[in-house]
Amino acid sequence: MPARNEARSIERCLAPLQSWRARGVEVIVVDGGSGDDTVAHAQPLADRVCRHAPGRAAQMNAGAACASGGLLLFLHADTWLEDTAIQALQALPRGDVWGRFDVRLRSRHPVLRLVAAAMNLRSRATGIATGDQCQFVSRSLFARVGGFPAQPLMEDVEISRRLLGLVRPVCLRQRVSVSARRWRQRGIFRTIVLMWWLRWRYWRGDDPAALHRIYYP
């Protein structure tokens, strides 16, 4: 789990994983230089809390390097996994495998329900997964594509492209719950348009650093 200044939410995200830890799943948090109490809140609920320079891709690569398991799962600090998800992961085929979960946005707004449904359908059609969907990948396959690319945005899309060139993803129907805070903060329709515009520009070949400055002004 990459995190930065997530003191308010990280305990809620890590709490459901305690039953996973009891079954031998290793939980690793990589803090990217938080200025709040993220580390203090995470330490009692994780097997390891590492510190790394900020940058989600770099933090996730650092966490993967610390992990000892054969299957890596990348969970954002505003995302909640249900306990039943571990059963789906345990049933995955052996060998090279990667994929993601369906997503549910934590909001009753009907438009955001449609947004989540569209995300899931698009992912199944294209084979591209996003970080919100809690990507998972076997360690061997992760190593073959060189981990997450060293870029500040769209690292989830790029690693999906690289993995897709090797094997199709497993699209699990178990749902992960994602905070709707970015839609609330920026406005639902403005956020939808912004995200599609950034995706189009990335597909066109624009520099991820320039897109990052637009997304995080």
QUIHUMO-V15821 format. One line per field, one symbol per residue. phi: phi as a letter, one per 30 degrees, with the letter a starting at -180 (. if undefined). psi: psi as a letter, one per 30 degrees, with the letter a starting at -180 (. if undefined). A space follows every 50 residues. Layout:
phi=???
psi=???
This chain:
phi=.dbahcedcdddddedddddddcjddcbccdcidccceddddedcbdbbc caedkedddddddddddcddbcbccddcbccdddddddddddddjdaala cdcbddacddddddedddeddddddcicccdedhdbadeddeddciiddd bdaiddddddeddddcaddccdddccccecdddddcjddddedddddddd ddddjddedddddddcd
psi=jkkjhheffeeeefeffefeefggkkkkkjkhhkgaheeeeeefglekjl klkljeeeeeeeeefflflfkkkjklggkkklefeeeeeffkllajklal llkkkikgkeefeeeeeeeeeeeeefgkllefgiklkkeeeeeeggakli lflgeeeeeeeeeffekkljjkfkkkkkkgeeeeefkeeeeeeeeeeeee eeefglkeeeeefeei.
